Amino acid sequence: MRLKRQPGSPGAAIVRGPTWRTVLSLRTNETAMHAMNWSAFGTLGAMALKQMDRSRQARGQMMERAGYGPRPTPSSTVHREPGLHLRRYGAQAAEGPSVLLVPAPIKRAYIWDLAPERSVVRRWTERGYRVYLAEWEPLPDAGAGQAFGLADYADRLLGACRQAMDADGSSGHPVLAGHSLGGVLAAIHSCLHPDQVRATLLLEAPLHFGPDACCFHKLVQATPDAHQVAGTFGQVPGAFLNTMSALAEPQAFQWERWMDRWLSLGDPQALATHMQVERWTHDEFALPGQLFGDIVECLYRGDRLMRGELEIGGRRIGPQDLRTPLLSVVDPRSKLIPPAAVLPFHEAAASPRKQVLHYEGDIGVNLQHVGVLVGRSAHARLWPAVFDWLDGRVES
């Protein structure tokens, strides 16, 4: 097997050999997915994947005992209900604008607060913000754990966060900042409540889906209705989501990660961050079946948000409803969330003031997709540019 660096891409690699051809054949064989009978997959298959989740979590705990766990900023609980733990960082009496950080609802939220030198939470507190984090929590295996859908996360629960922030003494409307699928939730909430949000910050958030914009397109088109898939599991195990991600985009989820570890070996700080992110990748939890089905069918298959046809709580919304100031961060090298998945929505948004910033990658981040949160250059250059834009020092 030969590995070759791609120019301008510190963590990327082209891999040639039998392994690559095998993955590629899996990636393009649509009929195989059509042939899979999800009902026949049955209880044993679902149990096996859930056991894989437990094994991954156990490996993550071993890594944490080895010193690769998060070193979080002290926080207080502001609100808690099934599926949600709202944290506040800093003193309750702290003045200044507020921000609500919205993680993706798949893995643990501490990627936003991994270590003092790699903490987005600390960057916001250093700039005088009251910082709140919507930490998504696992749901029970049955009942409500299956029923939580896109409307619950993007509207009801984020609305509960805003109400709790107001009760906590937060003044003015908050900035909403979301990463990846968390950015999708933040964008939907801003479309629904534009007059209640000061600004919307979307970090590599996929908002347009199609053959040219989504690495999951072939996989989604080859599968049955996602609600049928979810019905096999009740809640969709993280191991299933990991497997589908690796099949859809092996470069981002496999080869770049291996290359990043190799490139980090000569830099102790980079290697430490790489291993901390590795520990975090083992800390996923199951996705509620209804949420999984809504994301795949309404967004990945139907592209309804981009088309202005996404229905949430009886309202149809699209980019024309996002009227808050908008800042989008894209990675021009990314195949996972390429610019084509971000820029059409950004350009169509009705925001009176909007800007696009580029993240160019880092060594030592393990998974380039989270580099905007933990990367050395992201903290040195990208985040100061974000705050300059929020403070009005950068013209759109």
C-alpha positions as CSV (number, residue, x, y, z in Angstrom):
1,M,0.0,0.0,0.0
2,R,1.4,3.4,-1.0
3,L,0.4,6.7,0.6
4,K,0.9,10.1,-1.0
5,R,0.3,13.5,0.5
6,Q,-2.1,15.7,-1.4
7,P,-0.7,19.2,-2.0
8,G,-2.0,21.8,0.5
9,S,-3.7,19.2,2.6
10,P,-1.7,18.4,5.7
11,G,-3.9,15.5,6.8
12,A,-5.0,14.1,3.5
13,A,-3.7,11.0,1.7
14,I,-4.4,9.1,-1.5
15,V,-4.3,5.4,-0.8
16,R,-3.9,2.8,-3.5
17,G,-4.1,-0.9,-3.0
18,P,-6.6,-3.7,-2.4
19,T,-8.0,-2.1,0.7
20,W,-9.0,1.1,-1.1
21,R,-10.6,-0.9,-4.0
22,T,-12.6,-2.9,-1.5
23,V,-13.9,0.2,0.2
24,L,-14.6,1.9,-3.1
25,S,-16.7,-1.1,-4.3
26,L,-18.7,-1.0,-1.1
27,R,-19.2,2.7,-1.5
28,T,-20.5,2.5,-5.1
29,N,-22.5,-0.8,-4.9
30,E,-26.0,0.7,-4.5
31,T,-27.8,-2.6,-5.3
32,A,-26.3,-4.2,-2.2
33,M,-28.0,-1.7,0.0
34,H,-31.3,-2.1,-1.9
35,A,-31.1,-5.8,-1.3
36,M,-30.6,-5.6,2.4
37,N,-33.8,-6.5,4.2
38,W,-33.8,-4.3,7.3
39,S,-36.6,-6.2,9.0
40,A,-34.6,-9.4,8.6
41,F,-31.6,-7.7,10.1
42,G,-33.5,-8.2,13.3
43,T,-32.8,-8.2,17.0
44,L,-29.5,-10.0,16.8
45,G,-28.0,-7.5,14.4
46,A,-29.2,-4.6,16.4
47,M,-27.8,-6.2,19.6
48,A,-24.4,-6.8,17.9
49,L,-24.1,-3.1,17.0
50,K,-25.1,-2.0,20.5
51,Q,-22.5,-4.3,21.9
52,M,-20.0,-2.6,19.5
53,D,-21.0,0.7,21.0
54,R,-20.3,-0.6,24.5
55,S,-16.9,-1.9,23.4
56,R,-16.0,1.4,21.8
57,Q,-17.1,3.3,25.0
58,A,-14.9,0.9,27.1
59,R,-11.9,1.6,24.9
60,G,-12.6,5.3,25.3
61,Q,-12.6,4.9,29.0
62,M,-9.3,3.1,28.9
63,M,-7.8,6.0,26.9
64,E,-9.2,8.4,29.5
65,R,-7.5,6.5,32.3
66,A,-4.3,6.8,30.3
67,G,-4.6,10.6,30.5
68,Y,-6.4,11.4,27.2
69,G,-9.7,12.5,28.7
70,P,-11.0,16.1,28.4
71,R,-10.0,18.8,30.8
72,P,-13.1,20.9,30.9
73,T,-13.8,24.4,32.1
74,P,-15.9,24.5,35.3
75,S,-19.6,24.9,34.6
76,S,-23.0,25.1,36.3
77,T,-26.2,23.4,35.4
78,V,-28.9,25.9,34.3
79,H,-31.5,23.5,33.0
80,R,-32.0,19.8,32.5
81,E,-34.7,17.7,30.9
82,P,-34.7,14.4,29.0
83,G,-32.2,14.7,26.2
84,L,-30.7,18.0,27.3
85,H,-28.3,19.4,29.8
86,L,-27.7,23.1,29.5
87,R,-24.4,24.3,31.0
88,R,-23.3,27.8,31.8
89,Y,-19.6,28.7,32.0
90,G,-18.4,31.5,34.2
91,A,-20.1,33.4,37.0
92,Q,-23.8,34.0,36.9
93,A,-23.2,37.7,37.6
94,A,-21.0,38.0,34.5
95,E,-22.2,40.7,32.1
96,G,-21.9,40.9,28.4
97,P,-23.6,39.2,25.4
98,S,-24.5,35.6,25.5
99,V,-23.8,32.7,23.1
100,L,-25.5,29.3,22.9
101,L,-23.2,26.6,21.6
102,V,-25.0,23.8,19.7
103,P,-23.1,20.5,19.2
104,A,-24.0,17.7,16.9
105,P,-26.4,15.3,18.6
106,I,-24.2,12.2,18.0
107,K,-21.1,12.4,20.2
108,R,-20.4,14.2,23.5
109,A,-20.3,17.9,23.6
110,Y,-16.9,18.3,25.3
111,I,-15.2,18.6,21.9
112,W,-16.1,22.3,22.4
113,D,-14.1,22.3,25.6
114,L,-11.4,19.7,25.2
115,A,-8.5,21.3,27.1
116,P,-7.7,24.9,28.2
117,E,-5.5,25.5,25.2
118,R,-8.0,24.0,22.8
119,S,-11.3,25.2,24.2
120,V,-13.8,27.1,22.2
121,V,-15.7,27.7,25.4
122,R,-12.7,29.6,26.8
123,R,-12.2,31.6,23.7
124,W,-15.8,32.9,24.1
125,T,-15.4,33.6,27.9
126,E,-12.1,35.4,27.2
127,R,-14.1,37.8,24.9
128,G,-16.5,38.6,27.7
129,Y,-19.4,36.4,26.6
130,R,-21.8,34.5,28.9
131,V,-21.4,31.0,27.4
132,Y,-24.0,28.3,27.4
133,L,-23.6,24.8,26.0
134,A,-26.6,22.6,24.9
135,E,-25.2,19.3,25.9
136,W,-27.3,16.5,24.3
137,E,-27.7,13.5,26.5
138,P,-28.7,9.8,25.7
139,L,-32.4,9.0,25.9
140,P,-34.0,5.9,27.2
141,D,-34.1,2.9,24.9
142,A,-37.8,3.0,24.4
143,G,-40.7,5.4,24.3
144,A,-39.4,9.0,24.3
145,G,-36.0,7.8,23.2
146,Q,-37.5,6.9,19.8
147,A,-40.0,9.8,19.5
148,F,-37.5,12.7,19.7
149,G,-37.3,14.2,16.2
150,L,-35.9,17.1,14.3
151,A,-38.6,19.5,15.6
152,D,-37.7,18.5,19.2
153,Y,-34.0,19.3,18.9
154,A,-34.1,22.3,16.5
155,D,-37.1,24.0,18.0
156,R,-38.4,22.8,21.3
157,L,-35.2,22.0,23.1
158,L,-33.2,25.0,21.8
159,G,-36.2,27.1,22.7
160,A,-36.0,25.7,26.2
161,C,-32.4,26.7,26.3
162,R,-33.2,30.3,25.4
163,Q,-35.9,30.4,28.0
164,A,-33.6,29.0,30.7
165,M,-30.9,31.5,29.7
166,D,-33.3,34.4,30.1
167,A,-34.3,33.1,33.5
168,D,-30.6,32.8,34.4
169,G,-30.2,36.6,33.8
170,S,-28.8,36.5,30.3
171,S,-29.6,39.9,28.7
172,G,-30.4,40.4,25.0
173,H,-30.7,37.8,22.3
174,P,-27.9,35.2,22.1
175,V,-25.6,34.3,19.3
176,L,-26.3,30.7,18.1
177,A,-23.1,28.8,17.1
178,G,-23.4,25.3,15.8
179,H,-21.0,22.8,14.4
180,S,-21.8,20.1,11.8
181,L,-25.3,18.7,12.4
182,G,-25.4,21.1,15.4
183,G,-25.1,23.9,12.8
184,V,-28.1,22.4,11.0
185,L,-30.1,22.6,14.3
186,A,-28.9,26.2,14.9
187,A,-29.8,27.2,11.3
188,I,-33.3,25.8,11.6
189,H,-33.9,27.5,15.0
190,S,-32.7,30.8,13.5
191,C,-35.1,30.4,10.6
192,L,-37.9,29.8,13.0
193,H,-37.0,32.5,15.4
194,P,-34.9,35.2,13.6
195,D,-36.1,38.0,15.9
196,Q,-34.8,36.1,19.0
197,V,-31.2,35.5,17.8
198,R,-28.5,38.1,17.6
199,A,-26.4,36.3,15.0
200,T,-25.9,32.8,13.6
201,L,-22.5,31.1,13.3
202,L,-22.4,27.9,11.3
203,L,-19.2,25.8,11.5
204,E,-18.9,23.3,8.6
205,A,-22.7,22.8,8.7
206,P,-24.2,20.8,5.8
207,L,-27.3,22.7,4.6
208,H,-27.5,21.7,1.0
209,F,-27.6,18.0,-0.1
210,G,-27.2,16.5,-3.6
211,P,-24.8,14.6,-5.8
212,D,-22.3,17.5,-5.9
213,A,-22.6,18.5,-2.3
214,C,-23.0,15.3,-0.2
215,C,-20.7,12.3,0.1
216,F,-23.6,10.4,1.6
217,H,-25.8,10.9,-1.6
218,K,-25.2,7.5,-3.2
219,L,-25.6,5.7,0.1
220,V,-28.8,7.5,1.0
221,Q,-30.3,6.8,-2.5
222,A,-29.4,3.1,-2.2
223,T,-31.2,2.6,1.2
224,P,-34.9,2.2,2.0
225,D,-36.7,4.9,4.0
226,A,-34.6,5.8,7.0
227,H,-37.6,5.4,9.4
228,Q,-37.7,1.7,8.4
229,V,-34.0,1.4,9.2
230,A,-34.5,3.2,12.5
231,G,-37.4,0.8,13.3
232,T,-34.9,-2.0,13.3
233,F,-32.9,-0.4,16.1
234,G,-35.4,1.8,18.0
235,Q,-32.4,4.1,18.5
236,V,-29.6,4.0,15.9
237,P,-26.3,2.8,17.4
238,G,-23.2,5.0,17.0
239,A,-21.4,1.9,15.5
240,F,-23.9,1.9,12.6
241,L,-23.4,5.7,12.0
242,N,-19.6,5.2,12.1
243,T,-19.8,2.4,9.6
244,M,-21.9,4.3,7.2
245,S,-19.7,7.4,7.5
246,A,-16.5,5.4,6.8
247,L,-18.1,3.8,3.7
248,A,-19.4,7.1,2.4
249,E,-16.1,9.0,2.9
250,P,-13.2,6.8,3.8
251,Q,-10.6,9.5,3.2
252,A,-12.0,11.8,6.0
253,F,-12.8,9.0,8.5
254,Q,-9.9,6.7,7.9
255,W,-6.9,7.7,5.8
256,E,-6.7,11.4,7.0
257,R,-6.9,10.2,10.6
258,W,-4.0,7.7,10.1
259,M,-1.9,10.3,8.3
260,D,-2.6,12.9,11.0
261,R,-1.3,10.5,13.7
262,W,1.8,9.9,11.7
263,L,2.4,13.7,11.1
264,S,1.8,14.4,14.9
265,L,4.5,12.0,16.1
266,G,7.2,14.7,16.2
267,D,5.1,17.3,18.0
268,P,4.0,16.3,21.5
269,Q,1.3,18.9,21.8
270,A,-0.2,17.9,18.5
271,L,0.0,14.2,19.4
272,A,-1.7,14.9,22.7
273,T,-4.6,16.7,21.0
274,H,-4.9,13.9,18.4
275,M,-5.2,11.3,21.2
276,Q,-7.7,13.4,23.1
277,V,-9.9,13.6,20.0
278,E,-9.4,9.9,19.5
279,R,-10.8,9.3,22.9
280,W,-13.8,11.6,22.0
281,T,-14.5,9.6,18.9
282,H,-15.2,6.6,21.1
283,D,-17.8,8.5,23.1
284,E,-20.8,8.5,20.9
285,F,-24.3,7.5,21.9
286,A,-27.3,6.3,20.0
287,L,-29.3,8.7,17.8
288,P,-33.1,8.7,18.4
289,G,-34.8,6.8,15.6
290,Q,-37.2,9.6,14.8
291,L,-34.3,12.1,14.6
292,F,-32.3,9.8,12.4
293,G,-35.2,9.3,10.0
294,D,-36.0,13.0,9.9
295,I,-32.4,14.0,9.1
296,V,-32.0,11.4,6.4
297,E,-35.4,11.8,4.7
298,C,-36.0,15.5,5.1
299,L,-32.5,16.8,4.7
300,Y,-30.1,14.2,3.0
301,R,-32.7,12.7,0.7
302,G,-35.2,15.6,0.2
303,D,-33.0,18.7,0.7
304,R,-36.1,20.3,2.0
305,L,-34.4,23.1,4.1
306,M,-32.5,24.4,1.1
307,R,-35.6,24.1,-1.1
308,G,-37.7,26.1,1.5
309,E,-39.9,23.0,2.1
310,L,-38.9,21.9,5.6
311,E,-41.9,21.7,7.8
312,I,-41.3,22.3,11.5
313,G,-44.3,22.7,13.9
314,G,-46.7,23.5,11.0
315,R,-44.4,26.1,9.4
316,R,-42.4,25.7,6.2
317,I,-39.0,27.2,6.3
318,G,-35.9,27.7,4.1
319,P,-32.9,30.0,3.7
320,Q,-35.2,32.9,3.0
321,D,-36.3,32.8,6.6
322,L,-32.8,33.2,8.0
323,R,-32.7,36.9,8.6
324,T,-30.1,37.1,11.3
325,P,-26.5,38.2,10.6
326,L,-24.8,35.0,9.3
327,L,-21.2,33.8,9.5
328,S,-20.4,30.5,7.8
329,V,-17.1,28.7,8.2
330,V,-16.1,26.3,5.4
331,D,-13.1,24.0,4.8
332,P,-12.3,24.3,1.1
333,R,-10.4,21.0,1.2
334,S,-13.2,19.0,2.8
335,K,-14.9,16.1,1.0
336,L,-17.1,15.4,4.0
337,I,-18.7,18.9,4.1
338,P,-17.5,20.5,0.9
339,P,-18.2,24.2,0.1
340,A,-21.0,23.1,-2.2
341,A,-22.8,21.8,0.9
342,V,-22.6,25.2,2.6
343,L,-22.3,28.1,0.2
344,P,-25.7,27.8,-1.7
345,F,-27.6,28.1,1.6
346,H,-25.4,30.9,2.8
347,E,-25.9,32.8,-0.5
348,A,-29.7,32.3,-0.4
349,A,-30.1,33.3,3.2
350,A,-32.0,36.6,3.7
351,S,-29.4,37.8,6.2
352,P,-28.7,41.5,6.0
353,R,-25.0,40.9,6.9
354,K,-23.1,37.8,6.1
355,Q,-19.6,36.5,5.7
356,V,-17.7,33.3,4.8
357,L,-14.5,32.4,6.5
358,H,-12.2,29.6,5.4
359,Y,-10.5,27.0,7.7
360,E,-7.4,25.6,6.1
361,G,-6.7,22.7,8.4
362,D,-4.3,21.6,11.1
363,I,-2.0,18.8,12.1
364,G,-2.9,17.1,15.4
365,V,-6.7,17.3,15.1
366,N,-7.3,13.6,14.2
367,L,-10.4,14.3,12.3
368,Q,-10.2,17.4,10.2
369,H,-13.9,18.1,10.5
370,V,-13.4,19.0,14.2
371,G,-10.3,21.0,13.5
372,V,-12.3,24.3,13.7
373,L,-12.9,23.4,17.3
374,V,-9.5,22.0,18.4
375,G,-7.0,23.0,15.8
376,R,-4.0,25.2,16.6
377,S,-4.4,27.5,13.7
378,A,-8.1,27.6,14.3
379,H,-7.6,29.0,17.7
380,A,-4.8,31.3,16.6
381,R,-6.4,32.8,13.5
382,L,-10.0,31.6,12.8
383,W,-11.6,32.4,16.1
384,P,-10.1,35.9,16.4
385,A,-11.6,36.6,12.9
386,V,-15.0,35.3,14.1
387,F,-15.0,37.7,17.1
388,D,-13.8,40.6,14.9
389,W,-16.8,39.9,12.6
390,L,-19.2,39.7,15.6
391,D,-17.8,43.0,16.9
392,G,-18.4,44.6,13.6
393,R,-14.7,45.2,12.8
394,V,-15.0,43.2,9.6
395,E,-17.1,44.5,6.7
396,S,-19.3,41.8,5.1
